[in-house]
């Protein structure tokens, strides 16, 4: 009997994971559709980036760090947790005293057929705000994006003006 219950548990867990992944993909579709709707209206899509920044900033304030070393660690770990939640496959490549490098190999959002880099840039507002909320001297940027044809996305968090 234990074998059957275990099999049933695994089956239900796989079905739950499948539904979760479908829901995450749907979020990406909704976001891109909403962005396109804003583009067609009189509202600038940058307003969506600003909204995402504000939401991320408020979350970042809850994790605020004034200690330089802890701030960079907190920011990079926060992004990794955020990526994991949204089924974005990322890993911390390096964490130095004034710079963290995160590499993203796959993203559930970019699996949508009409996904474009402009959506990534808009969504980055949340990450930028989160990092800025953790410490206002940190800067977040993405020099490479899969949606622009690069094999992997790269996220860099570093100290503004190389402040020590």
DRENVODREN-872250 format. One record per residue: residue number from 1; x, y, z of N, C-alpha, C in turn. Coordinates in steps of 0.05 Angstrom, whole numbers. Layout:
! residues N
<site num="NUM" n_east="X" n_north="Y" n_up="Z" ca_east="X" ca_north="Y" ca_up="Z" c_east="X" c_north="Y" c_up="Z"/>
...
END
This chain:
! residues 164
<site num="1" n_east="16" n_north="-24" n_up="0" ca_east="0" ca_north="0" ca_up="0" c_east="17" c_north="25" c_up="0"/>
<site num="2" n_east="40" n_north="24" n_up="14" ca_east="58" ca_north="47" ca_up="15" c_east="68" c_north="54" c_up="-13"/>
<site num="3" n_east="73" n_north="35" n_up="-29" ca_east="83" ca_north="40" ca_up="-56" c_east="63" c_north="55" c_up="-73"/>
<site num="4" n_east="37" n_north="47" n_up="-70" ca_east="16" ca_north="61" ca_up="-86" c_east="13" c_north="90" c_up="-76"/>
<site num="5" n_east="13" n_north="95" n_up="-50" ca_east="11" ca_north="122" ca_up="-39" c_east="34" c_north="139" c_up="-48"/>
<site num="6" n_east="58" n_north="128" n_up="-48" ca_east="82" ca_north="143" ca_up="-56" c_east="79" c_north="150" c_up="-86"/>
<site num="7" n_east="71" n_north="131" n_up="-102" ca_east="67" ca_north="136" ca_up="-131" c_east="46" c_north="157" c_up="-135"/>
<site num="8" n_east="24" n_north="156" n_up="-120" ca_east="3" ca_north="176" ca_up="-123" c_east="13" c_north="204" c_up="-114"/>
<site num="9" n_east="29" n_north="205" n_up="-93" ca_east="40" ca_north="230" ca_up="-84" c_east="58" c_north="242" c_up="-105"/>
<site num="10" n_east="76" n_north="226" n_up="-117" ca_east="94" ca_north="236" ca_up="-138" c_east="78" c_north="245" c_up="-162"/>
<site num="11" n_east="58" n_north="230" n_up="-170" ca_east="41" ca_north="237" ca_up="-193" c_east="28" c_north="265" c_up="-188"/>
<site num="12" n_east="16" n_north="268" n_up="-164" ca_east="3" ca_north="293" ca_up="-158" c_east="23" c_north="317" c_up="-156"/>
<site num="13" n_east="47" n_north="311" n_up="-146" ca_east="68" ca_north="331" ca_up="-145" c_east="76" c_north="340" c_up="-173"/>
<site num="14" n_east="79" n_north="321" n_up="-191" ca_east="86" ca_north="327" ca_up="-219" c_east="64" c_north="344" c_up="-232"/>
<site num="15" n_east="39" n_north="337" n_up="-227" ca_east="17" ca_north="352" ca_up="-239" c_east="16" c_north="380" c_up="-227"/>
<site num="16" n_east="22" n_north="383" n_up="-202" ca_east="23" ca_north="409" ca_up="-189" c_east="45" c_north="426" c_up="-201"/>
<site num="17" n_east="68" n_north="414" n_up="-205" ca_east="91" ca_north="428" ca_up="-216" c_east="84" c_north="437" c_up="-245"/>
<site num="18" n_east="71" n_north="420" n_up="-260" ca_east="63" ca_north="427" ca_up="-288" c_east="44" c_north="451" c_up="-288"/>
<site num="19" n_east="25" n_north="451" n_up="-270" ca_east="6" ca_north="473" ca_up="-268" c_east="20" c_north="499" c_up="-259"/>
<site num="20" n_east="39" n_north="497" n_up="-241" ca_east="55" ca_north="520" ca_up="-232" c_east="70" c_north="532" c_up="-255"/>
<site num="21" n_east="83" n_north="515" n_up="-271" ca_east="99" ca_north="524" ca_up="-294" c_east="81" c_north="537" c_up="-315"/>
<site num="22" n_east="57" n_north="526" n_up="-319" ca_east="38" ca_north="538" ca_up="-337" c_east="29" c_north="566" c_up="-327"/>
<site num="23" n_east="25" n_north="568" n_up="-301" ca_east="16" ca_north="593" ca_up="-289" c_east="38" c_north="615" c_up="-292"/>
<site num="24" n_east="63" n_north="607" n_up="-288" ca_east="86" ca_north="626" ca_up="-291" c_east="88" c_north="635" c_up="-320"/>
<site num="25" n_east="85" n_north="617" n_up="-339" ca_east="85" ca_north="624" ca_up="-367" c_east="62" c_north="643" c_up="-374"/>
<site num="26" n_east="39" n_north="638" n_up="-362" ca_east="16" ca_north="656" ca_up="-367" c_east="22" c_north="684" c_up="-356"/>
<site num="27" n_east="36" n_north="686" n_up="-334" ca_east="43" ca_north="712" ca_up="-323" c_east="60" c_north="727" c_up="-343"/>
<site num="28" n_east="79" n_north="714" n_up="-356" ca_east="95" ca_north="726" ca_up="-376" c_east="78" c_north="736" c_up="-400"/>
<site num="29" n_east="59" n_north="720" n_up="-408" ca_east="42" ca_north="727" ca_up="-430" c_east="25" c_north="751" c_up="-423"/>
<site num="30" n_east="14" n_north="751" n_up="-399" ca_east="-3" ca_north="774" ca_up="-390" c_east="14" c_north="799" c_up="-389"/>
<site num="31" n_east="38" n_north="797" n_up="-379" ca_east="56" ca_north="820" ca_up="-377" c_east="62" c_north="832" c_up="-404"/>
<site num="32" n_east="69" n_north="815" n_up="-423" ca_east="75" ca_north="825" ca_up="-450" c_east="50" c_north="836" c_up="-464"/>
<site num="33" n_east="27" n_north="824" n_up="-460" ca_east="2" ca_north="835" ca_up="-471" c_east="-4" c_north="862" c_up="-459"/>
<site num="34" n_east="-1" n_north="865" n_up="-433" ca_east="-6" ca_north="890" ca_up="-419" c_east="13" c_north="912" c_up="-429"/>
<site num="35" n_east="38" n_north="904" n_up="-432" ca_east="58" ca_north="923" ca_up="-442" c_east="50" c_north="933" c_up="-470"/>
<site num="36" n_east="42" n_north="915" n_up="-487" ca_east="34" ca_north="922" ca_up="-514" c_east="9" c_north="940" c_up="-514"/>
<site num="37" n_east="-9" n_north="934" n_up="-496" ca_east="-33" ca_north="951" ca_up="-493" c_east="-26" c_north="979" c_up="-485"/>
<site num="38" n_east="-7" n_north="982" n_up="-466" ca_east="3" ca_north="1008" ca_up="-458" c_east="16" c_north="1023" c_up="-482"/>
<site num="39" n_east="31" n_north="1008" n_up="-498" ca_east="44" ca_north="1020" ca_up="-521" c_east="24" c_north="1031" c_up="-541"/>
<site num="40" n_east="1" n_north="1018" n_up="-544" ca_east="-20" ca_north="1027" ca_up="-562" c_east="-36" c_north="1050" c_up="-551"/>
<site num="41" n_east="-37" n_north="1052" n_up="-524" ca_east="-52" ca_north="1073" ca_up="-511" c_east="-35" c_north="1098" c_up="-508"/>
<site num="42" n_east="-45" n_north="1118" n_up="-494" ca_east="-30" ca_north="1143" ca_up="-490" c_east="-12" c_north="1141" c_up="-466"/>
<site num="43" n_east="-12" n_north="1118" n_up="-452" ca_east="5" ca_north="1114" ca_up="-429" c_east="32" c_north="1103" c_up="-438"/>
<site num="44" n_east="54" n_north="1115" n_up="-430" ca_east="80" ca_north="1105" ca_up="-438" c_east="86" c_north="1079" c_up="-424"/>
<site num="45" n_east="97" n_north="1059" n_up="-438" ca_east="104" ca_north="1033" ca_up="-425" c_east="124" c_north="1037" c_up="-403"/>
<site num="46" n_east="139" n_north="1059" n_up="-404" ca_east="159" ca_north="1063" ca_up="-382" c_east="145" c_north="1066" c_up="-355"/>
<site num="47" n_east="119" n_north="1073" n_up="-356" ca_east="104" ca_north="1074" ca_up="-331" c_east="102" c_north="1047" c_up="-317"/>
<site num="48" n_east="102" n_north="1026" n_up="-333" ca_east="101" ca_north="998" ca_up="-323" c_east="128" c_north="992" c_up="-310"/>
<site num="49" n_east="150" n_north="1000" n_up="-323" ca_east="177" ca_north="997" ca_up="-311" c_east="179" c_north="1012" c_up="-285"/>
<site num="50" n_east="168" n_north="1036" n_up="-284" ca_east="169" ca_north="1052" ca_up="-259" c_east="153" c_north="1039" c_up="-237"/>
<site num="51" n_east="130" n_north="1028" n_up="-244" ca_east="113" ca_north="1014" ca_up="-225" c_east="128" c_north="989" c_up="-214"/>
<site num="52" n_east="140" n_north="974" n_up="-231" ca_east="156" ca_north="951" ca_up="-223" c_east="179" c_north="959" c_up="-205"/>
<site num="53" n_east="193" n_north="981" n_up="-212" ca_east="215" ca_north="992" ca_up="-196" c_east="205" c_north="998" c_up="-168"/>
<site num="54" n_east="182" n_north="1012" n_up="-166" ca_east="171" ca_north="1020" ca_up="-140" c_east="164" c_north="996" c_up="-123"/>
<site num="55" n_east="152" n_north="975" n_up="-135" ca_east="145" ca_north="951" ca_up="-120" c_east="171" c_north="937" c_up="-110"/>
<site num="56" n_east="191" n_north="935" n_up="-127" ca_east="216" ca_north="923" ca_up="-119" c_east="230" c_north="939" c_up="-98"/>
<site num="57" n_east="230" n_north="965" n_up="-101" ca_east="243" ca_north="983" ca_up="-81" c_east="231" c_north="979" c_up="-53"/>
<site num="58" n_east="205" n_north="978" n_up="-52" ca_east="191" ca_north="974" ca_up="-26" c_east="199" c_north="947" c_up="-14"/>
<site num="59" n_east="201" n_north="926" n_up="-30" ca_east="211" ca_north="901" ca_up="-19" c_east="240" c_north="902" c_up="-10"/>
<site num="60" n_east="256" n_north="917" n_up="-26" ca_east="284" ca_north="920" ca_up="-19" c_east="288" c_north="935" c_up="7"/>
<site num="61" n_east="271" n_north="954" n_up="13" ca_east="274" ca_north="969" ca_up="38" c_east="271" c_north="950" c_up="62"/>
<site num="62" n_east="255" n_north="929" n_up="59" ca_east="252" ca_north="910" ca_up="81" c_east="277" c_north="894" c_up="86"/>
<site num="63" n_east="295" n_north="893" n_up="65" ca_east="320" ca_north="879" ca_up="67" c_east="344" c_north="897" c_up="70"/>
<site num="64" n_east="339" n_north="923" n_up="74" ca_east="360" ca_north="944" ca_up="73" c_east="385" c_north="936" c_up="88"/>
<site num="65" n_east="408" n_north="941" n_up="76" ca_east="434" ca_north="935" ca_up="88" c_east="452" c_north="959" c_up="84"/>
<site num="66" n_east="464" n_north="969" n_up="106" ca_east="484" ca_north="990" ca_up="103" c_east="512" c_north="979" c_up="101"/>
<site num="67" n_east="516" n_north="955" n_up="112" ca_east="542" ca_north="942" ca_up="110" c_east="548" c_north="934" c_up="81"/>
<site num="68" n_east="570" n_north="944" n_up="71" ca_east="576" ca_north="940" ca_up="42" c_east="577" c_north="911" c_up="34"/>
<site num="69" n_east="591" n_north="895" n_up="49" ca_east="593" ca_north="866" ca_up="42" c_east="566" c_north="852" c_up="43"/>
<site num="70" n_east="551" n_north="857" n_up="64" ca_east="525" ca_north="844" ca_up="67" c_east="505" c_north="854" c_up="46"/>
<site num="71" n_east="507" n_north="879" n_up="38" ca_east="488" ca_north="890" ca_up="19" c_east="491" c_north="876" c_up="-8"/>
<site num="72" n_east="515" n_north="872" n_up="-17" ca_east="519" ca_north="858" ca_up="-43" c_east="510" c_north="829" c_up="-42"/>
<site num="73" n_east="516" n_north="816" n_up="-19" ca_east="507" ca_north="788" ca_up="-16" c_east="476" c_north="787" c_up="-15"/>
<site num="74" n_east="464" n_north="805" n_up="1" ca_east="435" ca_north="805" ca_up="3" c_east="422" c_north="810" c_up="-24"/>
<site num="75" n_east="432" n_north="829" n_up="-39" ca_east="421" ca_north="835" ca_up="-65" c_east="423" c_north="812" c_up="-84"/>
<site num="76" n_east="446" n_north="799" n_up="-86" ca_east="450" ca_north="777" ca_up="-104" c_east="433" c_north="753" c_up="-96"/>
<site num="77" n_east="432" n_north="747" n_up="-70" ca_east="416" ca_north="724" ca_up="-61" c_east="387" c_north="729" c_up="-65"/>
<site num="78" n_east="378" n_north="754" n_up="-61" ca_east="350" ca_north="761" ca_up="-65" c_east="342" c_north="757" c_up="-94"/>
<site num="79" n_east="359" n_north="764" n_up="-113" ca_east="353" ca_north="760" ca_up="-141" c_east="352" c_north="730" c_up="-148"/>
<site num="80" n_east="370" n_north="715" n_up="-136" ca_east="370" ca_north="686" ca_up="-141" c_east="344" c_north="673" c_up="-131"/>
<site num="81" n_east="334" n_north="682" n_up="-108" ca_east="309" ca_north="671" ca_up="-97" c_east="286" c_north="680" c_up="-115"/>
<site num="82" n_east="286" n_north="705" n_up="-123" ca_east="265" ca_north="715" ca_up="-141" c_east="265" c_north="699" c_up="-167"/>
<site num="83" n_east="288" n_north="695" n_up="-179" ca_east="290" ca_north="680" ca_up="-203" c_east="279" c_north="651" c_up="-200"/>
<site num="84" n_east="287" n_north="639" n_up="-178" ca_east="278" ca_north="612" ca_up="-172" c_east="248" c_north="610" c_up="-170"/>
<site num="85" n_east="235" n_north="630" n_up="-157" ca_east="206" ca_north="630" ca_up="-154" c_east="193" c_north="632" c_up="-182"/>
<site num="86" n_east="204" n_north="647" n_up="-200" ca_east="192" ca_north="650" ca_up="-227" c_east="203" c_north="630" c_up="-248"/>
<site num="87" n_east="216" n_north="609" n_up="-238" ca_east="227" ca_north="588" ca_up="-255" c_east="247" c_north="599" c_up="-275"/>
<site num="88" n_east="263" n_north="618" n_up="-266" ca_east="285" ca_north="629" ca_up="-282" c_east="311" c_north="615" c_up="-272"/>
<site num="89" n_east="324" n_north="600" n_up="-289" ca_east="348" ca_north="585" ca_up="-282" c_east="372" c_north="604" c_up="-281"/>
<site num="90" n_east="380" n_north="610" n_up="-257" ca_east="403" ca_north="629" ca_up="-254" c_east="422" c_north="618" c_up="-233"/>
<site num="91" n_east="447" n_north="628" n_up="-235" ca_east="467" ca_north="621" ca_up="-215" c_east="486" c_north="644" c_up="-211"/>
<site num="92" n_east="497" n_north="646" n_up="-187" ca_east="516" ca_north="666" ca_up="-180" c_east="543" c_north="657" c_up="-191"/>
<site num="93" n_east="554" n_north="671" n_up="-210" ca_east="580" ca_north="664" ca_up="-222" c_east="603" c_north="674" c_up="-205"/>
<site num="94" n_east="600" n_north="699" n_up="-196" ca_east="622" ca_north="710" ca_up="-179" c_east="610" c_north="731" c_up="-160"/>
<site num="95" n_east="622" n_north="732" n_up="-137" ca_east="615" ca_north="752" ca_up="-116" c_east="641" c_north="763" c_up="-106"/>
<site num="96" n_east="647" n_north="787" n_up="-115" ca_east="672" ca_north="800" ca_up="-106" c_east="665" c_north="822" c_up="-87"/>
<site num="97" n_east="685" n_north="837" n_up="-78" ca_east="680" ca_north="858" ca_up="-58" c_east="663" c_north="880" c_up="-69"/>
<site num="98" n_east="664" n_north="886" n_up="-95" ca_east="647" ca_north="908" ca_up="-105" c_east="630" c_north="900" c_up="-130"/>
<site num="99" n_east="627" n_north="874" n_up="-134" ca_east="612" ca_north="866" ca_up="-158" c_east="602" c_north="838" c_up="-156"/>
<site num="100" n_east="577" n_north="833" n_up="-164" ca_east="566" ca_north="806" ca_up="-165" c_east="557" c_north="801" c_up="-194"/>
<site num="101" n_east="562" n_north="777" n_up="-204" ca_east="554" ca_north="770" ca_up="-231" c_east="536" c_north="746" c_up="-230"/>
<site num="102" n_east="512" n_north="749" n_up="-241" ca_east="492" ca_north="727" ca_up="-242" c_east="487" c_north="720" c_up="-271"/>
<site num="103" n_east="487" n_north="694" n_up="-277" ca_east="482" ca_north="685" ca_up="-304" c_east="455" c_north="670" c_up="-305"/>
<site num="104" n_east="439" n_north="677" n_up="-326" ca_east="413" ca_north="664" ca_up="-329" c_east="414" c_north="647" c_up="-355"/>
<site num="105" n_east="409" n_north="621" n_up="-351" ca_east="410" ca_north="603" ca_up="-374" c_east="383" c_north="598" c_up="-387"/>
<site num="106" n_east="361" n_north="600" n_up="-372" ca_east="335" ca_north="598" ca_up="-384" c_east="314" c_north="613" c_up="-367"/>
<site num="107" n_east="293" n_north="621" n_up="-381" ca_east="273" ca_north="637" ca_up="-368" c_east="245" c_north="628" c_up="-378"/>
<site num="108" n_east="227" n_north="624" n_up="-359" ca_east="200" ca_north="615" ca_up="-366" c_east="185" c_north="636" c_up="-382"/>
<site num="109" n_east="191" n_north="661" n_up="-378" ca_east="178" ca_north="683" ca_up="-393" c_east="186" c_north="683" c_up="-422"/>
<site num="110" n_east="212" n_north="680" n_up="-427" ca_east="221" ca_north="682" ca_up="-455" c_east="213" c_north="658" c_up="-472"/>
<site num="111" n_east="200" n_north="638" n_up="-460" ca_east="189" ca_north="615" ca_up="-475" c_east="165" c_north="623" c_up="-492"/>
<site num="112" n_east="152" n_north="646" n_up="-484" ca_east="129" ca_north="655" ca_up="-499" c_east="138" c_north="664" c_up="-527"/>
<site num="113" n_east="122" n_north="657" n_up="-547" ca_east="130" ca_north="661" ca_up="-575" c_east="135" c_north="690" c_up="-582"/>
<site num="114" n_east="121" n_north="709" n_up="-570" ca_east="124" ca_north="737" ca_up="-578" c_east="141" c_north="753" c_up="-558"/>
<site num="115" n_east="156" n_north="739" n_up="-541" ca_east="172" ca_north="753" ca_up="-521" c_east="194" c_north="770" c_up="-534"/>
<site num="116" n_east="198" n_north="794" n_up="-525" ca_east="218" ca_north="812" ca_up="-536" c_east="234" c_north="825" c_up="-513"/>
<site num="117" n_east="257" n_north="836" n_up="-520" ca_east="275" ca_north="847" ca_up="-500" c_east="262" c_north="871" c_up="-485"/>
<site num="118" n_east="244" n_north="885" n_up="-498" ca_east="231" ca_north="908" ca_up="-485" c_east="215" c_north="899" c_up="-460"/>
<site num="119" n_east="205" n_north="874" n_up="-461" ca_east="191" ca_north="864" ca_up="-437" c_east="211" c_north="858" c_up="-415"/>
<site num="120" n_east="233" n_north="847" n_up="-422" ca_east="254" ca_north="842" ca_up="-402" c_east="263" c_north="868" c_up="-389"/>
<site num="121" n_east="268" n_north="888" n_up="-405" ca_east="277" ca_north="914" ca_up="-394" c_east="256" c_north="925" c_up="-375"/>
<site num="122" n_east="231" n_north="922" n_up="-382" ca_east="209" ca_north="932" ca_up="-364" c_east="208" c_north="915" c_up="-338"/>
<site num="123" n_east="210" n_north="889" n_up="-340" ca_east="210" ca_north="872" ca_up="-317" c_east="234" c_north="877" c_up="-299"/>
<site num="124" n_east="256" n_north="884" n_up="-311" ca_east="280" ca_north="890" ca_up="-296" c_east="276" c_north="913" c_up="-276"/>
<site num="125" n_east="255" n_north="929" n_up="-281" ca_east="249" ca_north="950" ca_up="-262" c_east="246" c_north="939" c_up="-233"/>
<site num="126" n_east="234" n_north="916" n_up="-231" ca_east="230" ca_north="904" ca_up="-204" c_east="257" c_north="897" c_up="-192"/>
<site num="127" n_east="275" n_north="885" n_up="-207" ca_east="301" ca_north="877" ca_up="-197" c_east="317" c_north="902" c_up="-190"/>
<site num="128" n_east="316" n_north="922" n_up="-207" ca_east="331" ca_north="947" ca_up="-202" c_east="321" c_north="960" c_up="-176"/>
<site num="129" n_east="295" n_north="961" n_up="-172" ca_east="284" ca_north="973" ca_up="-148" c_east="291" c_north="957" c_up="-123"/>
<site num="130" n_east="290" n_north="930" n_up="-126" ca_east="297" ca_north="913" ca_up="-103" c_east="326" c_north="918" c_up="-95"/>
<site num="131" n_east="344" n_north="919" n_up="-114" ca_east="372" ca_north="924" ca_up="-108" c_east="376" c_north="952" c_up="-96"/>
<site num="132" n_east="364" n_north="972" n_up="-108" ca_east="366" ca_north="999" ca_up="-98" c_east="355" c_north="1002" c_up="-70"/>
<site num="133" n_east="333" n_north="987" n_up="-64" ca_east="321" ca_north="988" ca_up="-38" c_east="339" c_north="975" c_up="-17"/>
<site num="134" n_east="354" n_north="955" n_up="-25" ca_east="373" ca_north="942" ca_up="-6" c_east="396" c_north="961" c_up="1"/>
<site num="135" n_east="406" n_north="975" n_up="-19" ca_east="427" ca_north="995" ca_up="-14" c_east="427" c_north="1014" c_up="-37"/>
<site num="136" n_east="423" n_north="1039" n_up="-32" ca_east="421" ca_north="1060" ca_up="-53" c_east="446" c_north="1064" c_up="-69"/>
<site num="137" n_east="468" n_north="1053" n_up="-60" ca_east="494" ca_north="1056" ca_up="-75" c_east="499" c_north="1033" c_up="-94"/>
<site num="138" n_east="481" n_north="1013" n_up="-95" ca_east="483" ca_north="991" ca_up="-113" c_east="470" c_north="997" c_up="-139"/>
<site num="139" n_east="481" n_north="986" n_up="-161" ca_east="470" ca_north="990" ca_up="-188" c_east="465" c_north="962" c_up="-200"/>
<site num="140" n_east="443" n_north="958" n_up="-213" ca_east="436" ca_north="933" ca_up="-226" c_east="433" c_north="938" c_up="-256"/>
<site num="141" n_east="446" n_north="922" n_up="-273" ca_east="443" ca_north="924" ca_up="-302" c_east="448" c_north="897" c_up="-315"/>
<site num="142" n_east="438" n_north="895" n_up="-340" ca_east="440" ca_north="870" ca_up="-355" c_east="455" c_north="876" c_up="-382"/>
<site num="143" n_east="481" n_north="870" n_up="-384" ca_east="495" ca_north="875" ca_up="-409" c_east="489" c_north="855" c_up="-431"/>
<site num="144" n_east="478" n_north="831" n_up="-424" ca_east="471" ca_north="811" ca_up="-444" c_east="444" c_north="800" c_up="-437"/>
<site num="145" n_east="428" n_north="795" n_up="-459" ca_east="401" ca_north="784" ca_up="-455" c_east="396" c_north="763" c_up="-476"/>
<site num="146" n_east="383" n_north="741" n_up="-467" ca_east="376" ca_north="720" ca_up="-486" c_east="356" c_north="730" c_up="-507"/>
<site num="147" n_east="339" n_north="749" n_up="-499" ca_east="319" ca_north="760" ca_up="-517" c_east="332" c_north="777" c_up="-539"/>
<site num="148" n_east="357" n_north="783" n_up="-536" ca_east="372" ca_north="798" ca_up="-557" c_east="391" c_north="779" c_up="-573"/>
<site num="149" n_east="388" n_north="753" n_up="-567" ca_east="404" ca_north="733" ca_up="-582" c_east="428" c_north="723" c_up="-568"/>
<site num="150" n_east="434" n_north="733" n_up="-544" ca_east="457" ca_north="723" ca_up="-529" c_east="451" c_north="695" c_up="-519"/>
<site num="151" n_east="471" n_north="678" n_up="-515" ca_east="465" ca_north="651" ca_up="-505" c_east="454" c_north="651" c_up="-476"/>
<site num="152" n_east="462" n_north="670" n_up="-460" ca_east="454" ca_north="672" ca_up="-433" c_east="450" c_north="702" c_up="-425"/>
<site num="153" n_east="432" n_north="707" n_up="-407" ca_east="429" ca_north="734" ca_up="-396" c_east="451" c_north="737" c_up="-374"/>
<site num="154" n_east="460" n_north="761" n_up="-371" ca_east="480" ca_north="767" ca_up="-350" c_east="469" c_north="791" c_up="-334"/>
<site num="155" n_east="468" n_north="787" n_up="-308" ca_east="459" ca_north="809" ca_up="-290" c_east="484" c_north="816" c_up="-273"/>
<site num="156" n_east="489" n_north="842" n_up="-272" ca_east="511" ca_north="852" ca_up="-256" c_east="500" c_north="871" c_up="-235"/>
<site num="157" n_east="509" n_north="867" n_up="-210" ca_east="503" ca_north="885" ca_up="-188" c_east="530" c_north="895" c_up="-179"/>
<site num="158" n_east="533" n_north="921" n_up="-178" ca_east="559" ca_north="932" ca_up="-169" c_east="554" c_north="959" c_up="-155"/>
<site num="159" n_east="576" n_north="968" n_up="-143" ca_east="574" ca_north="994" ca_up="-129" c_east="575" c_north="1017" c_up="-148"/>
<site num="160" n_east="557" n_north="1036" n_up="-145" ca_east="556" ca_north="1060" ca_up="-162" c_east="583" c_north="1074" c_up="-160"/>
<site num="161" n_east="594" n_north="1082" n_up="-183" ca_east="619" ca_north="1096" ca_up="-185" c_east="642" c_north="1081" c_up="-171"/>
<site num="162" n_east="640" n_north="1055" n_up="-169" ca_east="660" ca_north="1038" ca_up="-156" c_east="666" c_north="1048" c_up="-128"/>
<site num="163" n_east="646" n_north="1057" n_up="-113" ca_east="649" ca_north="1067" ca_up="-86" c_east="660" c_north="1045" c_up="-68"/>
<site num="164" n_east="678" n_north="1052" n_up="-51" ca_east="690" ca_north="1032" ca_up="-33" c_east="681" c_north="1037" c_up="-5"/>
END
